[in-house]
Amino acid sequence: MDIQQLKIYIYENNKIEDILQQIGCHSIVNHSSYYTCGNIDGDNKQSITIYKNENLNCINYTRDVGNPSDLLSLVCYNKKLSFFEALKYICDLLGISYYHDFDDDIPESLKITKLLYEMQRGEFDQEEKPLKPISEKILTYYKPYVNNMFLNDGISYETQKEFEIEYDEFSNRVTIPIRSEIGDLVGVKGRLFKEIIEEWEQKYIYLEPCARSKILYGLNKTYPYIKKEGKCFVGEAEKFCLQLWSMGYYNSVGIGGKKISSQQIEKLTRLGVDLIFAFDRDVTKKEIEEIADRFVDGMSIWYLFDDNNILNEKESPSDSQEKFEYLLNNCLYKIK
């Protein structure tokens, strides 16, 4: 679900008042450029202002509904839902799929504008398709085997079973199911099952294509731990999340590479916790700071940076528990 496009859809289809009614707000008054209403658990008839714009900004004068404060945050607060549960709730109210492709509804001229914007931001992936759930039956084609290659890379048998790591005998690849934040299967990534990769071989491929820039890998399992700990470790690959889980750190996600998309930033922001970036050794401090600058003010963002050069070239902080915990205790820095 593209969160910003969902908000635009709500605004352009005049659904703000319908949503306010459904979540229990009272004394709803439609003004020229905004709505006022009362909290579900309050007597003040004008305690909330929702602006009629594409961001659906919300001012709640008597409640803290979160940052950023908008209609979606108000739904979370009133219905006592996680952000992603609230998205699903809103989609059900609107009669659209959680995976609705809003680009299908816009003219070709606007699609070109959107494409140019994504290319400018470095977010365009020519092979990437809209995020869609796929059949769970696909996983039955793989063999439910744990493997020593992942075990030797710090991913325990228990973690492999928890995250449904299996084996595809036809492509000779370890399979990594990719699930959305609400648990639907949306792709399968395959890692070639051999230690030494030849130059002509691809180490990773998608056996089932996935819109990776729209996914925070592992979030369907790690979300409750992230909220409990009040922080989230953010790494590059799926392996990062699997390795940390094996260490006993259950509050992490993987973004699928060094680049981070606007959708991933939005989803990380909505977690409402401290973010700790732990990228590979070859990512510079400046690159991490540039990512942090794309987040809204008020976010608490940290990063692990290997000032003491304990990591090997291109090594991830999660490749060694000893190194990870050393960095956590000695090389943790606040960006904003």
N, C-alpha and C positions, 0 to 999 in steps of 0.2 A: 504494500500500500504506500503510494506516494502521499505523504502527509500534507504537504503544501497544496497539492492538487485536490486533495479531499476538502480542504478548507475553502478553496476557490469554488468547488462544486457546491458546497453548502451555501456559500454567499450568493452565487449566481442563481441558484434555484430557490432562494428565499426560504431556506429550511431552518434558519436560526430559531425562530419562535417555536416551531414544531419540536425541536430538540429541547429547548428550555422547558416546554410543557411536559415532555416525556421524562425528564430527570427531576421533576418535582418542584421547579421554581414557581413562585406565586406572584401575583400582582404584576404580570408582564405588560409593559406599555411600549408600544412601537413609536419611537420618535423619528425624526427625519433622517438622522445619521447613526442612531444607536437604539438599543433596547435598554430598559431598566426593569429590574425585577427583584424579588426577595429570595433569600436563601431558603432552602428546603427546611432548615431547622431554625429559622429566625423570623422575627416579627417585622423587621425593617423592610418596607416595601420597595425601597430604592437602594438596597445595599450592594447591588450588582449592576454594572454597566457593561454591555456587550456591544462593541462597535461594528457597524456594517461596513466591513472592509475585508480584503482578501486574507488578512491575518486573524480575523475574528478576535481581536484583542479584548481582554476581560480585565476589568477593575473590580475586585471584590473588597469592599471597604472594611469588612468585618471578619474575613476569613483569608487564610493563606492557602491558595489552591495550587501553588507551585510556580516554578520558573521554567519556561516562559508561561505567562498567565494568559490563557485564551479559553475559548469555548471548550476545547478538548480537555484542558486541565480541569475545568468546572465539571465536566462529565465524570472524570476520574474521581473527583472529590465527592460529588453527590451520590454516585452509584457505588462508591467504595471498590473501584476496579483499578487494576494496573493499567498503565497507559495503553498497552496493546489489547487488553481486554476491552477497554473503552473504545478503541478503534473498531473492533469487531462489533460491539454494541451499536455504534453509530451507523456502521455499514448496514447492519440488519434493519435499523430504523429507516434508512434511506432506500432499502430494497436493492442494494448493490452488493457485489461480492467483495470480500476482503482483499481480493487480488484484482479488483477492477482496473482495467487499463484505460486511464483517462485520455491517453493519446489517440484512442480510437474515435473520440468524440470531437476532436479539434480539426480545423481545416489544414490542408497540406502546407499552406503558407506559414501557419503557426508552428507546424511540426519542424519546418526548416529553421525557423527562428530558435526553437528549443534545441535543435541539433547543434547549431552554431554556438549557442550558449554553453552546452555541455562540452564541446570541443575546446572552447576558450578556457573552461575550468579544468580541462584535462580529465573529464569524467566520461567521455564518450568511448564506448566499446562496440566496435562494429559487429561483433559476433553475439553481443548480449541481447537477449530477448526479454520481454516483460516477465516479471516473476509470476509463476503459475504453479499450483499444486500438481503433482503427478501421482500416478497410481502406486499405492503401497505394494502392489503385486510385483513391482520391479525388484524389490529386495529379495523376493523368493528365488530369483534366478541366481543369486550369489550363494557361496558356501559359507556357513556360519563358523568360520575358523578364526581363532586368534592367531597371531604370528609373532615370531621372535624378532623380526626386523624392527617392528614398532616397539617391542619390549626393550630391545637394546638401545632404542632411541628415547627411552624414558616414559613410554606409554604402557602402563601395566595391563595385564590380561583383563582385570576387572573394569578398567576404563574402556578398553576396546569393546567389551560386551555392553557396557552402559551406553556407549555412543554408536552401537550397531556396526562396528568395523567388521567387514567380512572379506571375502576373496572371490574375484571373478576369474574363473579358470580359462575363459576364452581370450581375454586380453592379458592374462597374467598380471593382474593388478589388485592391490589391496583397495577395497572400496570404502569410501567415506560418505555416508549419507548426509546431505545438506538439508536441514529443516529450518522453516521459518520460525519467527519468535512465538507463534501460536502452535507450533509442533507439526505443521504439515510438511510432508516430503516435497521438496522443490528442486532437487538435483542430486547427482551422485558424482563425486570426484574419485578418480582412480590414481593410485600411486604405483608405478612400475615396481614389481616385486623382485628387485635385485639391488644389491648394494652399490655396485659400480655401474654408472650410467654412461653409455657411449655418447659421443657428440651428436650422433644422428638420432638418438632416442629422446623422447619426451618423458621427463620424470613424472609430471602430473598432466592428466587430461581430464576433461569432464565426460564421463560415460553417459550422463544425462545432463544436458546443458542447464546452466543455472545463472540467474542474474546476480552475480556475486556482489556487485556494488550496492545491492538493496538488502544485503543480509549481514547480520551480526552472528557469526557462527557460534553455536553453543548456547545462545541466549534462552532457547526453550527449556534448557536444563539449569542454567546458571542464574537465571533471574532472581529466584527467591534468596539465593546466597548473596547476590549483589546487593539486594535491598537490606538484608540482615547485616552485612558488613559495612554498608554505607560507602563502598568503593568498588571500582571495577578495573581490573587489569585489561589493557587493550593491546593485543599483539597482532602480528601480521597474518600468520597462517592458522589453519585449523589445528595444526600440530601444537601450536602454542597453548591453545585451550585444553587439548588432550593431555599435554605434559603437565600443566599446572594442576589439572584435576587429579592426576596420578600422585602429585606431591601433597595433595590435601588442600590446595587453594582452589575453591570451587567457584570463585567470583571473577570470571574472565570471559572475554569474547575474542574472536578473530575476525579481522576485516577483509581477509583474502588478498592482501598485498600491502605495498607501501602507501599507495594512494587511498584517500578516504573520500567518499562521495558525500554530497549534501544530504542524501537520505540517511546515510550512516551517522552523520553528525547530528541530525535531528533525532534519531533514535537513541543515540548515546546521551544527548541532552535530556531527553524525556525520562531517562533512568533516575535522574534527580540525586546522583551520588558523585563523590570524587572520582575523577578518571585518572588512571595511572598508565601512561603509554610506555610500553616495553618493547621497542622495535629492535631489529637486528643490528649487529655491530656496524654495518656499513651505512646506516641512516645517520645523517648529521644532526647536530643540535639545532641548526637553523631550519632544517626541514621540519622538525618536530614543532618548533616555535611557530612556523608558518601554518601548520595544522591547527594549533591552539588559537591562533588569531581568527580562525573561521568560526569559532564558537561564540555564543552570545556572552555578553558581560555578566558576571555573577557566577559563572561556572568555576569550579575548583579543579584545576588541571595540573597534574604532576607528570614527571617522566623519569625513567631510569636511564642514566647516561653513564657509560663506561669510561669515566675519567682515568681510571687506573689501568686500563687496557688488559683486563683479565679475560676478555672474550677474544676468540679467534676471529679472523676475517669472515664476515657474513654469518657468524654464529648468533643464534638467538639467545636472549637471557634465560629462556626456559629450557635450553638444551642440557643444563646442569642445575640440579637443585642447590648445590653448594654455591655456585656462582650467582644464581638468582637471588638467594637469600643474602649473599654478600652485597650485591647491588642494592637490594631493598634496604639494608641496614646502613649502607655507607654512601650510596650514590643516588639518592632520591631527591629530586629538585622540584620546586614549585614554579610553574610557568605563569599562572594567573589565578 
